[in-house]
Amino acid sequence: GAGVSQSPSNKVTEKGKDVELRCDPISGHTALYWYRQSLGQGLEFLIYFQGNSAPDKSGLPSDRFSAERTGGSVSTLTIQRTQQEDSAVYLCASSLRRGGEQFFGPGTRLTVL
Amino acid sequence: RKEVEQDPGPFNVPEGATVAFNCTYSNSASQSFFWYRQDCRKEPKLLMSVYSSGNEDGRFTAQLNRASQYISLLIRDSKLSDSATYLCVVNLGGSQGNLIFGKGTKLSVKP
């Protein structure tokens, strides 16, 4: 079956521009997560959606970052006024239930020039 | 104490060797435990869940010690293809839904 998909796979943008990253979770998975990973570093949790509950935004690094999940499926992570330190791989994961195994998409590699 | 701690390595071992990684976690309420594998410039992939009774999958054995709050991964008869970073993952427990990922232990298997 289809796994988690993310688009675009690569994004190069100029400092100050806004970007939108998309995640399509596995069908039927109620939980969706966003992480970012800088080169050679561990995963940094950003935000978590569970069903229709309010998202856990505790990992978002600044108010330039926001995310939505429409219809309990597709999610979009938006970064406004990008900065060079936003350069990283942004990973999306979904799981069937809260606290269960997470399955990752291939990530979006963001480069801010 | 960090929520999830791992020795970053690298562990450099010859083919055929047995290697073990440990991981400690801070939250005694944690309910779910996993090992993930991440290859260079790739996304993490689930290697195995860790059950209270311990579990084995081929050359891989995972164990959980709740009293001491650590989990372990044993790899027997290492293959070149086992070279990767191994991530220890712990559920926060309670109403928290997100998993906490350790920073990983790097394994390099040499011919």
Backbone of each chain as ProteinMPNN parsed JSONL, in Angstrom:
{"seq_chain_A": "GAGVSQSPSNKVTEKGKDVELRCDPISGHTALYWYRQSLGQGLEFLIYFQGNSAPDKSGLPSDRFSAERTGGSVSTLTIQRTQQEDSAVYLCASSLRRGGEQFFGPGTRLTVL", "coords_chain_A": {"N_chain_A": [[0.818, -1.194, 0.0], [0.248, 2.398, -0.237], [2.675, 4.575, 1.083], [3.664, 7.202, 3.367], [3.634, 10.293, 1.797], [5.48, 13.113, 0.616], [5.747, 16.485, -0.464], [7.306, 19.428, -1.883], [10.126, 17.349, -2.922], [12.53, 18.574, -2.784], [13.363, 21.917, -1.953], [14.361, 25.064, -2.781], [14.839, 28.264, -1.627], [14.664, 31.828, -1.287], [15.928, 33.866, 1.318], [13.516, 35.244, 3.469], [11.285, 34.67, 1.961], [8.106, 32.938, 1.796], [7.29, 29.509, 2.445], [5.607, 26.452, 1.585], [5.043, 23.24, 2.725], [4.095, 19.935, 1.966], [2.222, 17.141, 3.19], [1.106, 13.866, 2.755], [-0.53, 11.592, 4.575], [-0.529, 8.076, 5.559], [-3.397, 6.344, 4.532], [-6.144, 6.347, 6.72], [-4.664, 6.636, 8.997], [-4.689, 8.222, 12.074], [-3.073, 9.949, 13.43], [-0.681, 12.515, 12.925], [2.528, 13.815, 12.313], [5.029, 16.351, 12.391], [8.453, 16.826, 11.868], [11.781, 18.193, 12.07], [15.067, 17.921, 10.717], [18.311, 18.735, 11.037], [21.473, 18.716, 9.323], [23.321, 15.939, 10.271], [22.219, 15.937, 12.766], [19.817, 15.108, 15.417], [16.284, 14.185, 15.353], [13.943, 16.809, 15.465], [11.086, 17.539, 17.113], [8.151, 19.068, 15.864], [5.273, 19.535, 15.506], [2.086, 18.024, 16.256], [-0.732, 16.249, 15.204], [-3.824, 14.894, 16.146], [-6.501, 13.2, 15.192], [-9.482, 14.996, 15.47], [-8.713, 16.659, 17.45], [-7.272, 19.527, 19.143], [-4.166, 20.604, 17.823], [-0.888, 19.639, 19.001], [1.315, 22.004, 19.46], [3.734, 22.409, 20.567], [6.382, 22.137, 19.795], [7.003, 23.935, 17.798], [9.301, 26.255, 16.522], [9.123, 29.039, 16.293], [6.834, 31.827, 15.789], [6.726, 32.036, 13.109], [6.302, 29.661, 12.009], [3.741, 27.435, 11.061], [1.033, 25.071, 10.929], [-1.401, 23.075, 9.253], [-4.068, 20.718, 9.199], [-6.122, 19.393, 7.015], [-9.39, 18.162, 6.848], [-8.706, 15.953, 8.303], [-6.7, 14.6, 7.033], [-4.552, 15.31, 4.694], [-1.699, 17.373, 5.342], [-0.294, 20.628, 5.772], [2.683, 22.333, 6.171], [3.7, 25.502, 6.956], [6.137, 27.932, 6.483], [6.894, 31.123, 7.246], [8.521, 34.027, 6.006], [11.222, 33.004, 5.608], [14.318, 31.973, 7.097], [17.9, 31.549, 7.075], [18.638, 29.678, 8.972], [16.502, 27.998, 8.962], [16.963, 26.072, 7.155], [16.906, 22.687, 6.486], [15.986, 19.182, 6.701], [12.648, 18.435, 6.386], [10.506, 16.354, 7.931], [7.687, 14.253, 7.718], [5.414, 12.243, 9.518], [3.166, 9.501, 10.072], [0.786, 7.798, 12.153], [-1.147, 4.969, 13.18], [-2.442, 5.134, 15.577], [-2.492, 7.056, 18.613], [0.679, 7.395, 20.029], [1.646, 5.136, 18.821], [3.547, 3.106, 16.431], [5.42, 5.067, 14.177], [5.35, 6.064, 10.803], [7.417, 7.208, 8.338], [7.58, 9.824, 5.884], [9.52, 10.583, 2.883], [10.643, 13.028, 3.24], [11.207, 16.619, 2.949], [13.687, 18.497, 1.581], [14.807, 21.479, 2.58], [16.3, 24.398, 1.517], [17.52, 27.467, 2.371], [18.539, 30.333, 0.937]], "CA_chain_A": [[0.0, 0.0, 0.0], [0.993, 3.648, -0.324], [3.223, 5.079, 2.334], [3.555, 8.641, 3.552], [4.309, 11.022, 0.728], [5.735, 14.521, 0.902], [6.153, 17.278, -1.623], [8.238, 18.867, -2.855], [11.229, 16.607, -2.307], [13.551, 19.588, -2.545], [12.888, 23.276, -2.119], [15.357, 26.101, -2.571], [14.136, 29.532, -1.578], [15.472, 32.953, -0.827], [15.613, 34.373, 2.649], [12.398, 36.18, 3.522], [10.133, 34.128, 1.255], [7.298, 31.938, 2.492], [7.249, 28.199, 1.788], [4.598, 25.491, 2.047], [5.444, 21.854, 2.55], [2.874, 19.137, 2.028], [2.347, 15.75, 3.638], [-0.047, 12.97, 2.617], [-0.264, 10.455, 5.467], [-1.11, 6.786, 5.18], [-4.847, 6.384, 4.675], [-6.649, 5.738, 7.945], [-3.856, 7.009, 10.159], [-5.311, 9.379, 12.717], [-2.056, 10.847, 13.987], [0.277, 13.039, 11.949], [3.603, 14.525, 13.003], [6.077, 17.029, 11.636], [9.763, 16.955, 12.506], [12.841, 18.628, 11.178], [16.37, 17.338, 11.027], [19.45, 19.411, 10.432], [22.514, 17.764, 8.921], [24.086, 15.334, 11.35], [21.55, 16.118, 14.055], [18.66, 14.258, 15.669], [14.975, 14.698, 14.963], [13.357, 17.849, 16.313], [9.626, 17.516, 17.006], [7.549, 20.374, 15.581], [3.84, 19.619, 15.773], [1.413, 16.731, 16.231], [-2.177, 16.277, 15.033], [-4.501, 13.645, 16.486], [-7.925, 13.273, 14.884], [-10.065, 16.341, 15.464], [-8.266, 17.399, 18.632], [-6.362, 20.645, 18.901], [-2.807, 20.084, 17.65], [0.176, 19.934, 19.961], [2.239, 22.873, 18.735], [4.773, 22.765, 21.529], [7.712, 22.088, 19.202], [7.232, 24.951, 16.766], [10.379, 27.103, 17.042], [8.756, 30.458, 16.32], [5.51, 32.061, 15.199], [6.809, 31.984, 11.639], [5.93, 28.296, 11.634], [2.371, 27.031, 11.335], [0.643, 23.875, 10.193], [-2.82, 22.728, 9.248], [-4.409, 19.4, 8.694], [-7.474, 19.566, 6.5], [-10.184, 16.95, 6.694], [-8.091, 14.82, 8.999], [-5.798, 13.845, 6.159], [-3.376, 16.047, 4.213], [-1.226, 18.46, 6.191], [0.625, 21.6, 5.179], [3.534, 23.098, 7.094], [4.052, 26.779, 6.34], [7.184, 28.739, 7.13], [6.859, 32.483, 6.71], [9.749, 34.854, 6.112], [12.257, 32.006, 5.908], [15.664, 32.363, 7.502], [18.884, 30.526, 6.703], [18.651, 28.605, 9.968], [15.395, 27.087, 8.703], [17.429, 25.027, 6.235], [16.885, 21.37, 7.145], [15.031, 18.247, 6.1], [11.389, 18.425, 7.122], [9.945, 15.005, 7.837], [6.324, 14.029, 8.175], [5.16, 10.848, 9.869], [1.802, 9.237, 10.529], [0.615, 6.547, 12.876], [-2.534, 4.512, 13.24], [-3.018, 5.54, 16.846], [-1.618, 7.868, 19.445], [1.753, 6.674, 20.688], [2.021, 3.93, 18.089], [4.661, 3.191, 15.479], [5.286, 6.123, 13.19], [5.887, 5.769, 9.482], [7.902, 8.487, 7.838], [7.732, 10.147, 4.479], [10.917, 10.749, 2.471], [11.127, 14.336, 3.658], [11.451, 17.743, 2.041], [14.958, 19.156, 1.909], [14.647, 22.92, 2.392], [17.512, 25.213, 1.538], [17.23, 28.9, 2.343], [19.775, 31.011, 0.524]], "C_chain_A": [[0.855, 1.248, 0.0], [1.473, 4.049, 1.058], [2.939, 6.551, 2.477], [4.285, 9.326, 2.395], [4.431, 12.489, 1.115], [6.124, 15.218, -0.389], [6.38, 18.728, -1.204], [9.324, 18.062, -2.155], [12.382, 17.547, -1.977], [12.953, 20.964, -2.779], [14.033, 24.231, -1.804], [14.63, 27.437, -2.631], [15.081, 30.624, -1.087], [15.008, 33.383, 0.562], [14.479, 35.394, 2.562], [11.144, 35.7, 2.804], [9.369, 33.149, 2.143], [7.361, 30.626, 1.717], [6.142, 27.358, 2.397], [5.082, 24.093, 1.723], [4.212, 20.987, 2.788], [3.174, 17.713, 2.463], [1.023, 15.026, 3.423], [0.194, 11.745, 3.485], [-0.834, 9.163, 4.893], [-2.613, 6.845, 5.47], [-5.285, 5.665, 5.948], [-5.835, 6.055, 9.184], [-4.404, 8.295, 10.77], [-4.287, 10.389, 13.225], [-1.062, 11.248, 12.905], [1.252, 13.945, 12.665], [4.494, 15.223, 11.989], [7.33, 17.118, 12.499], [10.675, 17.702, 11.54], [14.159, 18.065, 11.676], [17.434, 18.111, 10.275], [20.553, 18.39, 10.205], [23.286, 17.259, 10.129], [23.457, 15.441, 12.728], [20.383, 15.14, 14.208], [17.383, 14.904, 15.185], [14.49, 15.729, 15.975], [11.847, 17.85, 16.081], [9.099, 18.928, 16.782], [6.1, 20.438, 16.039], [3.205, 18.257, 15.57], [-0.094, 16.959, 16.139], [-2.743, 14.905, 15.396], [-5.992, 13.836, 16.233], [-8.386, 14.708, 14.786], [-9.63, 17.179, 16.658], [-7.379, 18.564, 18.238], [-4.933, 20.113, 18.784], [-1.885, 20.46, 18.801], [1.255, 20.705, 19.212], [3.497, 23.178, 19.532], [6.183, 22.792, 20.935], [7.995, 23.158, 18.167], [8.236, 25.978, 17.285], [10.054, 28.593, 17.098], [7.382, 30.621, 15.686], [5.555, 32.175, 13.683], [6.356, 30.619, 11.118], [4.468, 28.037, 11.984], [2.064, 25.792, 10.521], [-0.848, 23.686, 10.305], [-2.942, 21.285, 8.807], [-5.876, 19.462, 8.289], [-8.162, 18.214, 6.364], [-9.57, 15.727, 7.344], [-7.129, 14.022, 8.151], [-4.548, 14.653, 5.832], [-3.007, 17.17, 5.182], [-0.265, 19.356, 5.419], [1.372, 22.305, 6.292], [3.964, 24.362, 6.355], [5.116, 27.469, 7.159], [7.162, 30.1, 6.46], [8.208, 33.157, 6.913], [10.944, 33.963, 6.469], [13.603, 32.639, 6.218], [16.625, 31.234, 7.137], [18.898, 29.377, 7.709], [17.456, 27.661, 9.84], [15.802, 25.954, 7.763], [17.569, 23.712, 6.991], [16.05, 20.435, 6.275], [13.797, 18.227, 6.993], [10.694, 17.092, 6.856], [8.539, 14.973, 8.404], [6.183, 12.545, 8.498], [3.692, 10.699, 10.245], [1.779, 7.927, 11.292], [-0.863, 6.249, 13.025], [-3.22, 5.017, 14.501], [-1.985, 6.353, 17.614], [-0.574, 6.99, 20.126], [2.221, 5.424, 19.979], [3.191, 4.154, 17.153], [4.391, 4.303, 14.476], [5.971, 5.696, 11.904], [6.192, 7.1, 8.815], [7.799, 8.606, 6.328], [9.198, 10.383, 4.169], [11.49, 12.112, 2.824], [11.176, 15.362, 2.544], [12.73, 18.417, 2.494], [14.805, 20.63, 1.564], [15.989, 23.613, 2.516], [17.118, 26.668, 1.396], [18.531, 29.635, 2.057], [19.886, 32.411, 1.129]], "O_chain_A": [[2.065, 1.169, 0.215], [0.774, 3.884, 2.058], [2.074, 7.094, 1.79], [5.417, 8.972, 2.066], [3.599, 13.03, 1.842], [6.74, 14.632, -1.279], [5.729, 19.214, -0.28], [9.428, 18.092, -0.929], [13.114, 17.337, -1.01], [12.142, 21.157, -3.685], [14.599, 24.209, -0.711], [13.89, 27.706, -3.578], [16.152, 30.352, -0.546], [13.833, 33.266, 0.909], [14.479, 36.281, 1.708], [10.062, 36.25, 3.007], [9.909, 32.607, 3.108], [7.471, 30.624, 0.491], [5.782, 27.522, 3.562], [5.478, 23.799, 0.595], [3.401, 21.255, 3.675], [4.226, 17.155, 2.153], [-0.036, 15.494, 3.842], [1.053, 10.928, 3.154], [-1.528, 9.167, 3.877], [-3.038, 7.334, 6.517], [-4.866, 4.541, 6.225], [-6.267, 5.775, 10.302], [-4.564, 9.31, 10.092], [-4.613, 11.559, 13.425], [-0.655, 10.43, 12.079], [0.865, 14.744, 13.518], [4.684, 14.743, 10.872], [7.274, 17.439, 13.686], [10.379, 17.825, 10.351], [14.345, 17.777, 12.858], [17.457, 18.138, 9.044], [20.563, 17.326, 10.824], [23.833, 18.04, 10.907], [24.072, 15.086, 13.733], [20.011, 14.441, 13.266], [17.391, 16.023, 14.672], [14.615, 15.54, 17.185], [11.387, 18.131, 14.974], [9.547, 19.873, 17.431], [5.735, 21.283, 16.856], [3.713, 17.432, 14.811], [-0.662, 17.752, 16.89], [-2.197, 13.877, 14.996], [-6.665, 14.552, 16.974], [-7.768, 15.533, 14.112], [-10.126, 18.288, 16.853], [-6.808, 18.59, 17.148], [-4.533, 19.256, 19.571], [-2.084, 21.468, 19.479], [2.013, 20.133, 18.428], [4.238, 24.104, 19.203], [7.082, 23.404, 21.511], [9.129, 23.275, 17.701], [8.049, 26.521, 18.374], [10.659, 29.327, 17.879], [6.832, 29.678, 15.117], [4.524, 32.388, 13.046], [6.066, 30.457, 9.933], [4.014, 28.381, 13.076], [2.75, 25.494, 9.543], [-1.479, 24.071, 11.29], [-2.067, 20.72, 8.15], [-6.76, 19.571, 9.14], [-7.595, 17.257, 5.837], [-9.882, 14.595, 6.974], [-6.775, 12.896, 8.5], [-3.595, 14.673, 6.611], [-3.874, 17.824, 5.761], [0.471, 18.906, 4.541], [0.77, 22.813, 7.238], [4.523, 24.292, 5.26], [5.008, 27.578, 8.38], [7.383, 30.216, 5.255], [8.928, 32.879, 7.872], [11.587, 34.151, 7.502], [13.968, 33.684, 5.68], [16.203, 30.099, 6.917], [19.144, 28.229, 7.337], [17.397, 26.641, 10.525], [15.059, 24.986, 7.599], [18.261, 23.635, 8.006], [15.489, 20.839, 5.256], [13.895, 18.026, 8.204], [10.349, 16.758, 5.723], [8.246, 15.585, 9.43], [6.769, 11.697, 7.825], [3.054, 11.656, 10.683], [2.634, 7.062, 11.104], [-1.709, 7.143, 13.001], [-4.419, 5.294, 14.502], [-0.791, 6.341, 17.313], [-0.905, 5.967, 20.726], [3.1, 4.72, 20.476], [3.754, 5.247, 17.087], [3.271, 4.457, 13.988], [7.024, 5.057, 11.917], [5.346, 7.991, 8.738], [7.915, 7.622, 5.597], [10.033, 10.386, 5.073], [12.698, 12.325, 2.715], [11.185, 15.025, 1.36], [12.848, 18.853, 3.639], [14.685, 20.99, 0.392], [16.714, 23.434, 3.495], [16.466, 27.058, 0.428], [19.49, 29.566, 2.827], [20.865, 33.115, 0.882]]}, "seq_chain_B": "RKEVEQDPGPFNVPEGATVAFNCTYSNSASQSFFWYRQDCRKEPKLLMSVYSSGNEDGRFTAQLNRASQYISLLIRDSKLSDSATYLCVVNLGGSQGNLIFGKGTKLSVKP", "coords_chain_B": {"N_chain_B": [[18.261, 15.216, 33.473], [18.241, 13.866, 30.234], [15.417, 13.156, 28.113], [15.558, 10.893, 26.446], [18.383, 9.005, 26.081], [21.285, 8.172, 24.274], [24.32, 6.496, 23.431], [26.317, 8.139, 21.188], [28.191, 6.915, 19.574], [30.807, 6.654, 17.051], [30.172, 3.129, 16.563], [32.435, 0.935, 15.5], [32.678, -1.985, 13.857], [33.757, -5.324, 12.901], [32.604, -7.295, 10.126], [30.304, -9.867, 10.952], [30.524, -9.629, 13.651], [29.118, -9.29, 16.973], [27.049, -6.811, 18.252], [25.974, -4.407, 20.648], [23.56, -2.025, 21.657], [22.622, 0.399, 24.043], [19.985, 2.261, 25.592], [18.738, 4.859, 27.521], [15.861, 6.042, 29.303], [13.852, 8.704, 30.643], [11.263, 8.99, 31.635], [9.215, 7.289, 33.667], [6.643, 6.562, 33.139], [6.44, 5.887, 30.536], [5.169, 4.037, 27.793], [5.435, 2.848, 25.315], [7.911, 1.529, 23.154], [10.542, 1.694, 20.798], [12.811, 0.697, 18.202], [14.381, 2.418, 15.659], [15.8, 2.655, 12.407], [18.094, 4.624, 10.645], [19.289, 5.438, 7.587], [21.989, 7.124, 5.894], [21.044, 10.323, 4.925], [18.437, 9.585, 4.552], [14.982, 8.822, 5.443], [13.911, 7.966, 8.81], [13.312, 4.527, 9.582], [11.105, 2.077, 10.831], [12.486, -0.369, 12.821], [12.075, -2.316, 14.846], [9.526, -2.97, 17.274], [9.597, -2.782, 20.857], [9.022, -5.081, 23.274], [7.705, -5.901, 26.522], [8.458, -8.434, 27.308], [10.658, -8.861, 25.878], [11.933, -9.268, 22.564], [12.572, -10.885, 19.431], [13.92, -10.68, 16.181], [14.994, -12.293, 13.685], [18.335, -11.631, 13.278], [18.279, -9.679, 15.144], [17.723, -8.551, 18.434], [15.641, -7.22, 20.866], [15.375, -5.679, 24.042], [13.704, -4.809, 27.085], [14.07, -3.049, 30.063], [12.314, -2.18, 32.592], [12.611, -1.483, 35.264], [15.151, -0.365, 35.472], [14.915, 1.451, 33.532], [15.786, 1.261, 30.783], [16.374, 0.392, 27.365], [17.484, -2.09, 25.053], [19.363, -3.045, 22.142], [20.408, -5.741, 20.321], [22.592, -6.872, 17.9], [23.337, -9.565, 16.003], [25.927, -11.364, 14.219], [26.868, -9.306, 12.356], [26.216, -7.465, 9.385], [27.483, -5.83, 6.422], [25.491, -4.229, 5.454], [24.142, -3.461, 7.696], [25.136, -1.124, 8.574], [24.395, 1.98, 9.758], [22.448, 4.552, 11.384], [21.092, 4.049, 14.538], [18.111, 4.583, 16.098], [16.744, 5.195, 19.223], [13.513, 5.07, 20.529], [10.889, 6.482, 22.362], [7.712, 6.477, 23.829], [6.002, 9.187, 25.348], [4.093, 8.691, 27.226], [1.063, 8.784, 29.24], [-1.176, 11.375, 28.339], [0.198, 12.262, 26.208], [0.959, 12.278, 22.791], [3.088, 12.186, 21.136], [6.157, 10.696, 20.069], [9.386, 10.383, 21.522], [12.468, 10.839, 20.141], [15.655, 9.442, 20.337], [19.0, 10.701, 19.807], [20.46, 8.956, 18.379], [22.588, 6.141, 17.594], [25.503, 5.582, 15.931], [26.415, 3.071, 13.702], [29.012, 1.337, 12.17], [29.833, -1.115, 10.004], [32.53, -2.992, 9.088], [34.359, -4.554, 6.377]], "CA_chain_B": [[18.436, 14.012, 32.641], [17.535, 13.965, 28.973], [14.305, 12.208, 28.038], [16.07, 9.669, 25.838], [19.825, 9.153, 25.884], [22.012, 7.097, 23.602], [25.719, 6.708, 23.105], [26.315, 8.472, 19.76], [29.152, 6.119, 18.825], [30.404, 5.491, 16.262], [30.616, 1.784, 16.832], [33.064, 0.366, 14.301], [32.82, -3.415, 14.123], [33.974, -6.126, 11.696], [31.517, -8.193, 9.714], [30.175, -11.077, 11.751], [30.582, -9.32, 15.083], [27.891, -9.001, 17.71], [27.145, -5.466, 18.813], [24.795, -4.069, 21.452], [23.35, -0.62, 21.991], [21.679, 0.669, 25.117], [19.32, 3.547, 25.56], [18.019, 5.097, 28.769], [14.779, 7.015, 29.197], [13.657, 9.338, 31.944], [9.881, 8.989, 32.083], [8.832, 5.938, 34.077], [5.293, 6.279, 32.641], [6.511, 5.556, 29.11], [4.472, 2.784, 27.524], [5.8, 2.246, 24.035], [9.344, 1.648, 22.89], [10.842, 1.234, 19.446], [14.09, 0.997, 17.561], [14.322, 2.809, 14.262], [17.067, 2.701, 11.709], [18.143, 5.711, 9.672], [20.444, 5.463, 6.694], [22.451, 8.477, 5.595], [20.213, 11.161, 4.053], [17.146, 8.931, 4.347], [14.091, 8.961, 6.575], [13.943, 6.84, 9.754], [12.389, 3.416, 9.309], [10.902, 1.233, 11.995], [13.218, -1.643, 12.847], [11.248, -3.213, 15.645], [8.96, -2.518, 18.538], [10.221, -3.45, 21.998], [7.97, -5.55, 24.167], [8.159, -6.117, 27.899], [9.053, -9.767, 27.455], [11.777, -8.968, 24.952], [11.529, -9.864, 21.305], [13.658, -11.195, 18.51], [13.552, -10.704, 14.762], [16.196, -12.71, 12.974], [19.598, -11.34, 13.968], [18.056, -8.543, 16.035], [17.008, -8.82, 19.677], [15.382, -6.02, 21.656], [14.954, -5.963, 25.413], [13.257, -3.669, 27.888], [14.242, -3.179, 31.507], [11.531, -1.064, 33.142], [13.131, -1.082, 36.58], [16.309, 0.505, 35.261], [14.523, 2.402, 32.487], [16.586, 1.245, 29.569], [16.114, -0.627, 26.355], [18.711, -2.484, 24.362], [19.276, -3.688, 20.833], [21.552, -6.615, 20.051], [22.683, -7.317, 16.505], [24.284, -10.681, 15.862], [26.425, -11.634, 12.873], [26.701, -8.026, 11.654], [26.422, -7.383, 7.934], [27.849, -4.489, 5.943], [24.246, -3.48, 5.258], [23.625, -2.985, 8.985], [25.713, 0.196, 8.826], [23.322, 2.974, 9.793], [22.259, 5.128, 12.714], [19.974, 3.381, 15.201], [17.413, 5.54, 16.953], [15.913, 4.686, 20.31], [12.305, 5.896, 20.505], [10.08, 6.227, 23.552], [6.472, 7.23, 23.964], [6.05, 9.952, 26.58], [3.13, 8.188, 28.185], [-0.048, 9.666, 29.605], [-1.969, 11.867, 27.22], [1.078, 12.705, 25.137], [0.88, 11.394, 21.633], [4.288, 12.139, 20.322], [7.273, 9.874, 20.484], [10.651, 11.088, 21.686], [13.535, 10.137, 19.439], [17.033, 9.69, 20.729], [19.817, 11.267, 18.732], [20.941, 7.863, 17.562], [23.909, 5.538, 17.718], [25.997, 5.265, 14.588], [27.103, 1.794, 13.55], [29.71, 1.122, 10.903], [30.322, -2.487, 9.898], [33.625, -3.003, 8.107], [34.665, -5.897, 5.858]], "C_chain_B": [[17.62, 14.162, 31.367], [16.474, 12.881, 28.913], [14.737, 10.869, 27.477], [17.558, 9.879, 25.554], [20.434, 7.914, 25.251], [23.46, 7.489, 23.451], [25.786, 6.989, 21.599], [27.232, 7.599, 18.912], [30.202, 7.016, 18.182], [30.933, 4.173, 16.824], [31.163, 1.237, 15.507], [33.35, -1.102, 14.57], [33.094, -4.15, 12.825], [32.723, -6.932, 11.378], [31.492, -9.43, 10.605], [30.182, -10.829, 13.247], [29.179, -9.18, 15.665], [28.063, -7.64, 18.375], [25.849, -5.152, 19.561], [24.76, -2.577, 21.736], [22.369, -0.54, 23.153], [21.118, 2.072, 24.967], [18.598, 3.706, 26.892], [16.941, 6.155, 28.552], [14.405, 7.501, 30.591], [12.244, 9.19, 32.502], [9.41, 7.576, 32.404], [7.433, 5.566, 33.588], [5.283, 5.88, 31.173], [5.939, 4.159, 28.876], [4.96, 2.07, 26.276], [7.266, 2.53, 23.742], [9.633, 1.041, 21.52], [12.317, 1.446, 19.154], [13.81, 1.314, 16.101], [15.731, 2.782, 13.704], [17.0, 3.856, 10.716], [19.433, 5.623, 8.877], [20.753, 6.909, 6.333], [21.533, 9.163, 4.584], [18.881, 10.486, 3.676], [16.27, 9.152, 5.579], [14.253, 7.785, 7.534], [12.933, 5.775, 9.351], [12.313, 2.526, 10.533], [11.668, -0.072, 11.838], [12.413, -2.683, 13.629], [10.677, -2.494, 16.851], [9.651, -3.303, 19.654], [9.131, -3.812, 22.979], [8.564, -5.892, 25.526], [8.893, -7.438, 28.063], [10.301, -9.925, 26.61], [11.31, -9.612, 23.659], [12.708, -9.938, 20.343], [13.117, -11.193, 17.089], [14.815, -11.024, 13.992], [17.439, -12.442, 13.806], [19.457, -10.247, 15.026], [17.243, -8.961, 17.266], [16.867, -7.515, 20.447], [14.923, -6.423, 23.047], [14.61, -4.67, 26.126], [13.481, -3.992, 29.349], [13.549, -1.975, 32.145], [12.102, -0.559, 34.466], [14.284, -0.104, 36.436], [16.078, 1.524, 34.155], [15.532, 2.436, 31.348], [16.082, 0.164, 28.634], [17.416, -0.915, 25.625], [18.387, -3.102, 23.014], [20.554, -4.471, 20.62], [21.492, -7.031, 18.59], [23.749, -8.398, 16.439], [24.727, -10.802, 14.41], [26.254, -10.401, 11.967], [27.023, -8.139, 10.168], [26.829, -5.95, 7.567], [26.604, -3.61, 5.846], [23.609, -3.024, 6.561], [24.172, -1.599, 9.322], [24.631, 1.261, 8.68], [23.367, 3.629, 11.165], [20.995, 4.517, 13.311], [19.392, 4.325, 16.256], [16.56, 4.822, 17.982], [14.714, 5.624, 20.429], [11.388, 5.484, 21.645], [8.831, 7.085, 23.505], [6.471, 7.932, 25.312], [5.105, 9.428, 27.646], [2.056, 9.202, 28.489], [-0.809, 10.089, 28.382], [-1.115, 12.328, 26.058], [1.017, 11.727, 23.978], [2.183, 11.243, 20.9], [5.342, 11.245, 20.949], [8.507, 10.763, 20.626], [11.751, 10.235, 21.059], [14.874, 10.478, 20.07], [17.82, 10.207, 19.543], [20.506, 10.193, 17.899], [22.343, 7.403, 17.893], [24.348, 5.116, 16.329], [26.781, 3.967, 14.601], [27.753, 1.73, 12.175], [30.293, -0.28, 10.93], [31.324, -2.538, 8.761], [33.893, -4.421, 7.615], [35.886, -6.494, 6.567]], "O_chain_B": [[16.449, 14.54, 31.412], [16.588, 11.837, 29.555], [14.327, 9.821, 27.977], [17.936, 10.825, 24.863], [20.145, 6.78, 25.632], [23.791, 8.671, 23.356], [25.351, 6.153, 20.807], [27.086, 7.537, 17.691], [30.477, 8.082, 18.733], [31.983, 4.116, 17.463], [30.43, 1.101, 14.527], [34.178, -1.427, 15.422], [32.716, -3.673, 11.755], [31.9, -7.211, 12.251], [32.539, -9.968, 10.965], [29.876, -11.731, 14.027], [28.2, -8.98, 14.947], [29.095, -7.359, 18.983], [24.767, -5.578, 19.157], [25.783, -1.952, 22.017], [21.412, -1.31, 23.232], [21.698, 2.937, 24.311], [17.918, 2.783, 27.343], [17.093, 7.05, 27.721], [14.612, 6.806, 31.585], [12.049, 9.258, 33.716], [9.228, 6.76, 31.5], [7.064, 4.392, 33.613], [4.226, 5.568, 30.623], [6.185, 3.23, 29.645], [4.906, 0.843, 26.186], [7.788, 3.606, 24.035], [9.056, 0.024, 21.133], [12.98, 2.271, 19.783], [13.103, 0.583, 15.407], [16.716, 2.874, 14.437], [15.993, 4.049, 10.035], [20.529, 5.721, 9.43], [19.905, 7.795, 6.446], [21.282, 8.625, 3.506], [18.29, 10.774, 2.636], [16.745, 9.606, 6.621], [14.689, 6.711, 7.117], [11.85, 6.077, 8.85], [13.319, 2.254, 11.187], [11.514, -0.785, 10.847], [12.116, -3.771, 13.136], [11.262, -1.545, 17.374], [10.223, -4.366, 19.411], [8.401, -2.945, 23.459], [9.763, -6.138, 25.657], [9.829, -7.548, 28.855], [10.934, -10.981, 26.614], [10.382, -10.42, 23.669], [13.676, -9.183, 20.427], [12.002, -11.646, 16.83], [15.61, -10.136, 13.683], [17.578, -12.966, 14.911], [20.421, -9.931, 15.724], [16.216, -9.63, 17.153], [17.843, -6.795, 20.656], [14.176, -7.387, 23.211], [15.138, -3.6, 25.824], [13.129, -5.073, 29.82], [14.122, -0.889, 32.228], [12.079, 0.639, 34.75], [14.384, 0.867, 37.186], [16.941, 2.357, 33.876], [16.061, 3.49, 30.994], [15.465, -0.82, 29.041], [18.326, -0.087, 25.59], [17.289, -3.609, 22.783], [21.653, -3.927, 20.727], [20.455, -7.489, 18.108], [24.911, -8.171, 16.778], [24.012, -10.403, 13.491], [25.575, -10.463, 10.942], [27.968, -8.814, 9.761], [26.555, -5.0, 8.299], [26.651, -2.411, 6.118], [22.633, -2.275, 6.538], [23.705, -0.968, 10.27], [24.032, 1.418, 7.616], [24.212, 3.304, 11.999], [19.952, 4.475, 12.659], [20.081, 4.789, 17.164], [15.757, 3.951, 17.647], [14.883, 6.843, 20.429], [11.141, 4.299, 21.868], [8.887, 8.271, 23.181], [6.888, 7.35, 26.313], [5.294, 9.691, 28.834], [2.129, 10.349, 28.047], [-1.067, 9.283, 27.487], [-1.644, 12.744, 25.028], [1.022, 10.511, 24.166], [2.375, 10.298, 20.136], [5.409, 11.065, 22.165], [8.645, 11.769, 19.93], [11.933, 9.068, 21.407], [15.188, 11.645, 20.306], [17.353, 10.154, 18.405], [21.068, 10.482, 16.843], [23.169, 8.162, 18.399], [23.643, 4.38, 15.639], [27.693, 3.784, 15.406], [27.128, 2.029, 11.157], [31.137, -0.599, 11.768], [31.018, -2.179, 7.624], [33.678, -5.385, 8.35], [36.289, -7.616, 6.262]]}, "name": "protein", "num_of_chains": 2, "seq": "GAGVSQSPSNKVTEKGKDVELRCDPISGHTALYWYRQSLGQGLEFLIYFQGNSAPDKSGLPSDRFSAERTGGSVSTLTIQRTQQEDSAVYLCASSLRRGGEQFFGPGTRLTVLRKEVEQDPGPFNVPEGATVAFNCTYSNSASQSFFWYRQDCRKEPKLLMSVYSSGNEDGRFTAQLNRASQYISLLIRDSKLSDSATYLCVVNLGGSQGNLIFGKGTKLSVKP"}
